[in-house]
Amino acid sequence: MTANPKITIIGQNETGSKVADVLTRAGASVIRFDPASKSPAGSLEDAVVGADVVLAVGSSSGQPRIAERVVPLLGEDVLYADLKTGTPATKRQLAALFPDGSFVDVTIVQQDPVPVEGLVMEVAGTGARRLIELLKPCGLTLRYVSEVPGEATARHLIRSLLTKGIAGAVIDCLWAAESIGMQSWAYQEILEKFEASSAETAQQYMSGTAQHIKRRQIEIMDVVAMLNETGYESTMLPGIEFNYGRILHGKKIPYSKRP
C-alpha cells in the first residue's frame, strides 16, 4: 500500500474540494485538474501520470468522454473512482471501459451540506476493496457495498428519493397552508413533528397506513376538496392518492406490521 498516495481529482465542485482538503491534510499528494476550465493548468496527461487514484467529480455531463480519455493514460493497478452524478446504468457503462479491478463507483453518504470533517463514502465495483485499503489512512470513511458498479449510486439515489420527497412534502404543505392563511401555524407544526420524530415514527407511518388505508384515503379526499375551494393545486396529493389506490388494490406496504 502506498504510504502517501497520489490522487488526481478531475472536475470541479464543492464535494471534490472538500475531499481534496481531507486528503491533503492526511498527507496525500493531490492534483486538481478541471477539463471544463477555459485555460486548465497543464494537461490531462500531466495530471494523471503517476497517480494511484484518479477521482472524477462533478456532473454526469461528458462522463463517458472524460473516462475514455483517461483509460489509456492509466498505469497498471491505478484506480478510477467515479464520484460524478448519474444513474446505476451510467456507472455500469463506465466500468465496462476500464480493466477489471480498476473501477470504483463512489458516493457521499452525508447529506448536504457535505462536511469537511467526517466524510463518509460508499464504494462499489471491482476496485472498491483496493480503494478502501489505499485511502484508509487518509481521513475518509469508506464503506464497502459490493463488487457491482452502480450499487453505491443506487443507494444514494434511494436516499435522495426519501430526503427530496420529504422536502417536497414539507414545501407543498406550507404552500397549501398559505392558501388558507395558516402558513405560520403550519410551519411551527412541521418543526414540532420533526422534533418528535424517531425510527418508531417511520414504522408508525407504514403500519398505520396499512391498518387504516380506507380512512386515510377519505381524509386525503377531504384535503383535496378543501384545497379545491382555495384554488391551490397541490404537487404532492396526486401521487399520494395514486399510492393509496395501489394499496387498496392489494399492493403491500413493505415492513408494515398489521394485526
C-alpha positions in Angstrom: 0.0 0.0 0.0 1.3 3.5 -0.9 2.2 5.4 2.2 1.4 8.8 0.7 -0.9 8.1 -2.3 -1.1 10.4 -5.2 -4.7 11.3 -6.1 -5.7 13.2 -9.2 -9.1 14.8 -8.9 -10.7 15.6 -12.3 -13.5 18.1 -12.3 -14.6 20.8 -10.0 -17.4 21.1 -7.4 -17.8 21.6 -3.7 -17.7 17.9 -2.8 -14.4 17.5 -4.8 -12.9 20.5 -2.9 -13.8 19.0 0.5 -12.5 15.6 -0.4 -9.2 17.2 -1.6 -8.9 19.1 1.7 -9.3 15.9 3.8 -6.8 14.0 1.6 -4.2 16.8 1.6 -4.3 17.2 5.4 -3.8 13.5 5.7 -0.6 13.7 3.7 -1.8 12.5 0.3 -0.5 14.2 -2.8 -3.5 15.8 -4.5 -3.6 17.2 -8.0 -6.6 19.1 -9.3 -7.5 19.2 -13.0 -10.7 20.8 -14.4 -11.2 20.0 -18.1 -14.1 22.4 -18.2 -11.8 25.3 -17.4 -11.2 27.7 -20.3 -7.5 27.6 -19.5 -6.8 24.5 -17.5 -3.4 24.3 -15.8 -1.3 21.7 -17.6 -2.9 18.8 -19.5 -5.0 15.8 -18.5 -2.0 13.6 -19.3 0.3 15.5 -16.9 -2.4 15.4 -14.2 -2.9 11.6 -14.4 0.7 10.4 -14.8 2.0 8.6 -11.7 -1.4 8.7 -10.0 -2.5 5.9 -7.6 -6.2 7.0 -7.8 -8.0 9.2 -10.4 -11.2 10.6 -8.8 -13.8 12.1 -11.1 -16.2 14.6 -9.6 -18.9 16.9 -10.9 -22.0 16.3 -13.0 -22.5 13.3 -15.3 -22.3 15.6 -18.4 -19.5 14.4 -20.6 -18.8 11.5 -18.4 -18.0 8.8 -21.0 -15.8 11.2 -22.9 -13.6 12.0 -19.9 -13.4 8.3 -19.0 -12.4 7.4 -22.5 -9.6 9.9 -22.4 -8.4 8.7 -19.1 -8.4 4.9 -19.7 -5.3 4.8 -22.0 -3.4 7.1 -19.6 -3.7 4.9 -16.5 -0.7 3.0 -15.3 -1.0 -0.6 -14.1 -3.1 -1.0 -10.9 -4.3 2.6 -11.0 -7.9 3.0 -9.7 -10.5 5.2 -11.4 -13.1 6.3 -8.8 -16.2 7.9 -10.1 -18.0 10.3 -7.8 -20.0 12.1 -10.5 -23.7 12.3 -10.5 -25.6 9.7 -12.7 -27.5 6.5 -12.6 -26.5 2.9 -11.8 -26.7 2.2 -15.6 -24.3 5.0 -16.3 -21.8 3.6 -13.7 -22.0 0.2 -15.3 -21.3 1.6 -18.7 -18.3 3.4 -17.4 -17.0 0.4 -15.6 -17.0 -1.5 -18.9 -14.4 0.9 -20.2 -11.8 0.0 -17.6 -9.8 -3.1 -16.9 -11.2 -5.5 -14.3 -10.4 -4.4 -10.8 -9.8 -0.7 -11.6 -13.2 0.9 -11.5 -14.9 2.2 -8.3 -18.4 3.6 -8.0 -18.3 6.2 -5.2 -21.0 8.2 -3.4 -21.1 10.5 -0.4 -23.4 9.2 2.4 -23.6 12.6 4.2 -26.5 14.8 3.1 -26.0 18.5 2.1 -24.0 20.4 3.1 -21.1 18.0 2.8 -18.8 18.4 5.8 -15.1 18.8 5.6 -14.7 16.5 8.7 -16.3 13.1 8.9 -16.7 12.4 5.2 -18.4 9.0 4.8 -18.4 7.4 1.3 -19.9 4.2 0.0 -18.0 2.3 -2.7 -18.9 -0.4 -5.2 -17.1 -2.1 -8.1 -14.3 -4.5 -8.6 -11.7 -1.9 -7.4 -13.7 -1.0 -4.2 -11.8 -3.0 -1.7 -8.4 -1.8 -3.0 -9.6 1.8 -2.8 -10.6 1.3 0.9 -7.2 -0.1 1.7 -5.4 2.7 -0.2 -7.4 5.6 1.4 -7.9 4.1 4.9 -5.1 6.3 6.4 -6.4 9.4 4.6 -9.2 10.6 6.9 -12.0 9.2 4.8 -14.5 6.6 6.0 -15.3 4.3 3.1 -18.0 1.6 3.4 -17.9 -1.4 1.1 -21.1 -2.1 -0.8 -20.3 -4.8 -3.3 -18.3 -5.6 -6.4 -21.2 -4.5 -8.7 -20.7 -1.0 -10.1 -23.8 1.2 -9.7 -24.9 -0.3 -6.4 -23.4 2.6 -4.4 -25.1 5.0 -6.7 -28.4 3.2 -6.4 -28.2 3.5 -2.6 -27.5 7.2 -3.0 -30.5 7.8 -5.3 -32.9 5.9 -3.0 -31.8 8.1 -0.1 -32.4 11.1 -2.4 -35.9 9.8 -3.2 -36.6 9.8 0.6 -35.0 13.2 1.5 -36.1 15.1 -1.5 -39.6 13.6 -1.2 -39.8 14.8 2.4 -38.6 18.2 1.4 -41.2 18.3 -1.4 -44.0 17.3 1.0 -43.0 20.0 3.5 -42.9 22.7 0.9 -46.3 21.6 -0.5 -47.8 21.6 3.0 -46.6 25.2 3.5 -48.0 26.3 0.2 -51.3 24.6 0.9 -51.4 26.3 4.4 -50.7 29.6 2.8 -53.7 29.3 0.6 -56.0 29.2 3.7 -54.0 31.8 5.7 -52.4 29.3 8.1 -48.7 29.2 6.9 -47.2 30.4 10.2 -49.1 27.8 12.2 -48.2 25.0 9.7 -44.5 25.9 9.9 -44.5 25.5 13.6 -46.4 22.3 13.4 -43.9 20.9 10.9 -41.0 21.8 13.2 -42.7 20.1 16.2 -43.4 16.9 14.1 -39.7 16.6 13.1 -38.6 17.4 16.7 -40.7 14.5 18.0 -39.8 12.0 15.2 -37.8 8.8 15.6 -37.4 5.5 13.9 -40.6 4.5 15.6 -42.4 7.3 13.8 -41.4 5.9 10.4 -42.7 2.5 11.5 -46.0 4.1 12.7 -46.5 5.8 9.3 -46.1 2.5 7.4 -48.1 0.3 9.8 -50.8 3.0 10.4 -51.4 3.4 6.7 -51.6 -0.4 6.2 -54.2 -0.7 9.0 -56.3 2.4 8.2 -55.9 2.8 4.5 -59.6 3.4 3.8 -60.0 6.1 6.5 -56.8 7.8 5.4 -58.0 7.8 1.7 -61.2 9.6 2.8 -59.2 12.1 4.8 -57.0 12.9 1.8 -60.1 13.3 -0.3 -61.2 16.0 2.2 -57.9 17.7 1.9 -58.4 17.7 -1.9 -61.8 19.2 -1.5 -60.6 21.9 0.9 -57.7 23.0 -1.5 -60.1 23.0 -4.5 -62.0 25.7 -2.7 -58.9 27.8 -2.3 -57.6 27.2 -5.8 -54.3 25.7 -4.7 -53.1 22.9 -6.9 -51.0 20.5 -4.7 -47.9 19.0 -6.3 -48.0 16.0 -3.9 -51.6 15.0 -3.5 -52.0 13.2 -6.9 -49.1 10.9 -6.0 -50.5 10.2 -2.5 -53.9 9.4 -4.0 -52.3 7.1 -6.5 -50.3 5.3 -3.9 -53.4 4.8 -1.7 -55.2 3.4 -4.7 -52.4 0.9 -5.2 -52.6 -0.2 -1.5 -56.4 -0.5 -1.7 -55.9 -2.8 -4.7 -53.6 -5.1 -2.8 -50.1 -3.7 -3.1 -48.3 -4.5 0.2 -46.5 -1.8 2.2 -43.1 -3.3 3.0 -42.2 -3.7 6.6 -45.6 -2.7 7.8 -46.9 -4.5 10.8 -50.6 -5.4 10.5 -52.6 -7.1 13.3 
